[in-house]
Amino acid sequence: MNHTAVLARIRDWPVRALRQDPQKLVVLAIGALITYLSLSPTLMLFYGSFLSQPLGVPGEFTLSHYLAAYSDPLTYQLLINSFVFAGGSALLATVLATVLAWIAVRTNAPFRRLFELTAVIPNIFPPVMLAVSWAILLNPRVGLINLSLMNLFGLEQAPLNVYSMTGMIFVEGLITAPLAFLIVSAGLYSMDPSLEESARVSGSGNLEIAWRITFPIVRPALLAAATLNFVRAIESFDTPAIIALPARIEVFTTKIYRETIGAYPPNYNLAAAYAALLLVITMFFVYLYRRLTVRSERYVTVTGRGYRPNIIDLGPWRYVASGLAALILFLIVVLPFAVLLYTSLVEYIHVPGEKTLGLLTLEHYRFNLTDSRTYRALQTSVFLAVAGATLCMLLAAITSYITAKTKTAGRGIIEALTFIPWAFPGAALAIGLLWTYVYIPFPIYGTIWILMIGYITRFLPYGLRSMTSTIVQIHDELEDASKACGAGFIATFRRVLLPLMRPGFVAGWILLATIYLREFSTSVFLYSPGAEPLGPLLYNFYTDGYFGPMCSLAVIVSIISMVLIVVARRIGRIGGQFESG
């Protein structure tokens, strides 16, 4: 065989391998892609933290950045602040979510179904804007609530101050409470009410049953919710950017921000050293979360016999319970959105009064709809939301099939690698990606594509969770029947499995699209002026003092999110009708 024939056989090998065993080649390709997405920013993050020279300059390995970071006494205050902030907000969010979930799921409180909207509605709001809403309300100088209380009671000083550790915990707890609500309510829905009935027959009251029976049974769900919210808080930059930076409270994400965006020249090596420790901490707690969710099977009370969750009759106390749930809903959803809407419609922020009608304006909306910078940011974020969510869900669909339906060697490794992005804080991922694409010769540094890769890498586990829960319900006989009729792997996946996975695909797509549209923690470190998404633009409006345009843009983003949700659900429903026909 001559040299040309050998080269031809090497060149044609992928085509022959695809024809002979397309599933194996797909597994190899997906495994390589997952490995690259998960490990490249991780390894490059640690590489940059040990490098002596700045980003993009060849250097030698050194421990000087770790010595500088962890010999500084302020670093230990940073650690304490981060753990207090994350632990306090996780505890507050879990308590609020538990109370709300118990009222909405297990009691006969009026409007209890309405309270479950707290699990959906906050997803359309940019988290950074929820923090801004509370800054507008509780600012010690011009906060609307503080001014109202000072005028009402004749106070000389503001009674409340959001720019404090307590304020940070309060705001972050309200922002992350809906996530805890989803986890706790699922646990309450799935528990067997016969244990509660036995306690009630023995003469126990409703509160005693809840305290001694219900909550101990769902303890794994409570611990899982608290652990996941701890991770969400310690890696968050939304609330710290609005509250911690002005208050000079240092946490991990603000320190990384100060060493990169806030320093000249930026010290990416030192930032990587801080981000590496943050990644180790979050990976430990995500591992703990996964252990808690697996261990919860030991406490399972759902059996094969039929049952319906018991609705507890609170008697006249049901109105008190409904009022308490309404108060939580008011703090989490109604009040922040009302502040955003109010600020977007007045010429300047003031306590509502007689002069408010004369100050109403649509100028802030007109500014955003005609401003070229806002228009480009909207284009960028909508493209990332639509294209990025679609690509991420396709990758999640194939990955979930490999890990849940095949016996291919290496599927366990692929599943383990998908665990890494779940623990990746936005700031740490961004620093890792910056080091990666400065050294890897792909021309995406400073473009929209580095944002796309960052979004897909960080939020792939969200899509995987949605797809895995759907694909395990599809019986293997459908796939076997397709193959028996002569269809190959690709045709079977495209024409049989993917349509059956549509509910999970659409649900995951909606979640990812709304997250991508409002993402901030990763974007603020990766964007460039030519590819600025909405999250950093909102923050830039805030730092420049443009509260009216900022709040009006947040309302526009929320409306776009709702439109994407409606369109995605309609497409999913039409697709389902088409398939059933």
Secondary structure, 3 states (H helix, E strand, C coil): CCHHHHHHHHHCHHHHHHHHCHHHHHHHHHHHHHHHHHHHHHHHHHHHHCECCCCCCCCCECCHHHHHHHCCHHHHHHHHHHHHHHHHHHHHHHHHHHHHHHHHHHECCCCHHHHHHHHCHHHHCCHHHHHHHHHHHHCCCCCHHHHHHHHHHCCCCCCCCCCCHHHHHHHHHHHHHHHHHHHHHHHHHHCCCHHHHHHHHCCCCHHHHHHHHHHHHCHHHHHHHHHHHHHHHHCCCHHHHHHHHHHCCCCHHHHHHHHHCCCCCCCHHHHHHHHHHHHHHHHHHHHHHHHHHHHHHHHCCCCCCCCCCCCECCCCHHHHHHHHHHHHHHHHHHHHHHHHHHHHHECCCCCCCHHHHHHECCHHHHHHHHCHHHHHHHHHHHHHHHHHHHHHHHHHHHHHHHHHHCCCCCHHHHHHHCHHHHHCCHHHHHHHHHHHHHHCCCCCCCCHHHHHHHHHHHHHHHHHHHHHHHHCCCCHHHHHHHHHCCCCHHHHHHHHHHHHCHHHHHHHHHHHHHHHHHCCCCHHHHCECCECCHHHHHHHHHHCCCHHHHHHHHHHHHHHHHHHHHHHHHHHHHHHHHHHC
